[in-house]
Amino acid sequence: MNEPIRFPTKIAVLLRNDLVGWQRLNVTAFLVSGIAHAEPELLGEEYRDADGTAYLPMFGQPVLVFAGDRATLTNAHSRALARGLRLAVFTSELFATGNDRDNRAAVQAVGREKLDLVGLALHAGRTVVDKVLKGATMHP
């Protein structure tokens, strides 16, 4: 039997715990696309089925999804920025937009301390992510 792989880093998504199902899925998908863009080396090789059909590569390590209340997200956001980490963020205003240009404008219209965060994603060392996400729980 193969030994489990223990990665030195974590890819983590933190979602506000009051989101409905479709919102949780939508926010997670958007946030991890930011991680993939910023750190393409996290992507594995392309997949192939037994017939040789090629499929897109995915992350080579698990994406851990956490949940927390508004304060947990605000605190995680502050701790991540204080450590100089790059983040993907999703604010409540983005549910009302329909394209990247409007999404960026909605985030740019609000100061950092007043962002109504519903999700964030980051990639960093395991212990750093644990410290940033202090107070969050694994998503049910």
DOKEDO-264678 format. One line per field, with one value per residue (C-alpha): residue number from 1; residue in one letter; y, z, x. Coordinates in Angstrom, 3 decimals, decimal comma. Example, Ala and Ser with C-alpha at 12.3 -4.5 7.8 and 13.67 -1.06 7.14 Angstrom:
BEGIN
seq	[1 2];
type	[A S];
y	[-4,500 -1,060];
z	[7,800 7,140];
x	[12,300 13,670];
This chain:
BEGIN
seq	[1 2 3 4 5 6 7 8 9 10 11 12 13 14 15 16 17 18 19 20 21 22 23 24 25 26 27 28 29 30 31 32 33 34 35 36 37 38 39 40 41 42 43 44 45 46 47 48 49 50 51 52 53 54 55 56 57 58 59 60 61 62 63 64 65 66 67 68 69 70 71 72 73 74 75 76 77 78 79 80 81 82 83 84 85 86 87 88 89 90 91 92 93 94 95 96 97 98 99 100 101 102 103 104 105 106 107 108 109 110 111 112 113 114 115 116 117 118 119 120 121 122 123 124 125 126 127 128 129 130 131 132 133 134 135 136 137 138 139 140];
type	[M N E P I R F P T K I A V L L R N D L V G W Q R L N V T A F L V S G I A H A E P E L L G E E Y R D A D G T A Y L P M F G Q P V L V F A G D R A T L T N A H S R A L A R G L R L A V F T S E L F A T G N D R D N R A A V Q A V G R E K L D L V G L A L H A G R T V V D K V L K G A T M H P];
y	[0,000 3,485 5,837 8,937 12,053 14,895 18,191 20,985 23,531 23,902 25,240 26,515 28,144 29,871 30,412 32,421 29,930 31,634 31,006 28,811 25,760 27,281 30,245 27,993 26,108 29,251 31,101 28,084 27,670 31,340 31,488 28,430 29,770 32,640 30,229 28,267 31,481 32,786 29,468 27,324 25,026 23,637 22,057 18,414 16,689 16,331 13,312 10,574 7,804 4,265 5,293 8,089 10,971 13,951 15,976 19,203 19,052 19,822 20,752 18,160 18,447 18,621 21,844 22,145 24,020 25,731 27,714 30,556 33,572 37,124 37,848 34,712 35,833 39,381 38,125 35,618 38,351 40,649 37,903 36,850 40,393 41,021 38,015 39,327 36,493 36,868 36,091 35,518 37,259 37,064 39,728 39,676 42,281 39,779 37,776 40,670 41,004 38,906 39,388 39,891 43,631 44,309 41,969 43,893 47,226 46,036 45,073 48,267 50,412 49,331 49,903 46,855 47,185 47,414 44,488 42,282 39,062 35,830 33,837 33,874 31,443 31,147 28,862 28,840 26,621 24,333 26,100 29,538 28,557 27,094 30,391 32,493 30,362 30,212 29,904 28,368 24,816 22,266 22,789 20,201];
z	[0,000 -0,845 1,987 2,039 0,658 3,160 1,367 2,916 1,821 1,899 -0,616 1,484 0,863 3,673 3,134 5,223 6,942 5,989 2,232 0,496 -1,459 -4,922 -3,456 -1,645 -4,869 -6,997 -4,581 -4,204 -7,980 -8,522 -5,632 -6,612 -10,149 -8,627 -6,897 -10,126 -11,986 -9,361 -8,826 -11,963 -10,615 -8,270 -11,274 -11,967 -15,310 -17,693 -17,192 -19,762 -19,705 -20,925 -24,444 -24,554 -24,242 -22,674 -19,812 -18,202 -15,337 -11,819 -8,608 -7,575 -3,924 -2,080 -1,691 1,884 2,405 5,709 7,075 9,511 10,388 9,180 11,960 11,132 7,505 8,475 10,907 8,403 5,754 8,123 9,271 5,683 4,554 7,615 6,552 2,997 1,487 -1,827 -1,599 -3,841 -2,409 -3,129 -1,733 -1,431 -4,203 -6,750 -6,594 -8,451 -11,237 -14,327 -15,589 -14,512 -15,302 -13,051 -10,366 -10,236 -10,173 -7,274 -5,203 -6,132 -4,978 -1,338 1,026 2,350 5,887 4,608 2,162 2,768 2,404 1,755 0,807 0,410 -0,803 -0,178 -0,641 1,848 4,216 6,347 9,652 8,091 6,700 10,083 11,792 9,202 9,431 13,232 14,376 11,123 10,958 8,171 5,917 6,652];
x	[0,000 1,262 2,083 -0,159 1,473 1,836 2,104 4,196 1,585 -2,181 -4,648 -7,524 -10,875 -12,753 -16,477 -18,903 -21,161 -24,443 -24,160 -26,731 -25,626 -25,254 -23,363 -20,862 -20,145 -19,943 -17,664 -15,359 -15,023 -14,185 -11,718 -9,686 -9,377 -7,403 -5,040 -4,538 -3,724 -1,316 0,454 0,204 2,920 0,248 -1,449 -0,654 -0,344 -3,266 -5,500 -6,129 -8,673 -7,979 -9,041 -6,466 -8,945 -7,175 -8,671 -7,514 -5,046 -6,223 -4,455 -1,912 -2,911 -6,230 -8,192 -9,425 -12,683 -13,428 -16,370 -16,692 -18,794 -18,229 -15,715 -13,725 -13,412 -12,460 -9,826 -8,410 -8,243 -6,323 -3,941 -3,199 -2,470 -0,300 1,790 2,092 0,049 -1,745 -5,445 -8,395 -11,476 -15,177 -17,505 -21,285 -21,571 -20,221 -23,448 -25,116 -22,523 -22,154 -18,612 -15,032 -14,950 -17,945 -16,557 -13,279 -15,132 -17,321 -14,277 -12,403 -15,344 -14,928 -12,010 -10,166 -11,575 -15,162 -15,185 -18,239 -16,267 -18,141 -15,050 -11,308 -8,678 -4,974 -2,011 0,847 2,771 0,607 1,274 0,809 -2,603 -3,563 -2,682 -4,511 -7,656 -7,699 -11,309 -12,565 -13,856 -13,774 -16,786 -19,483];
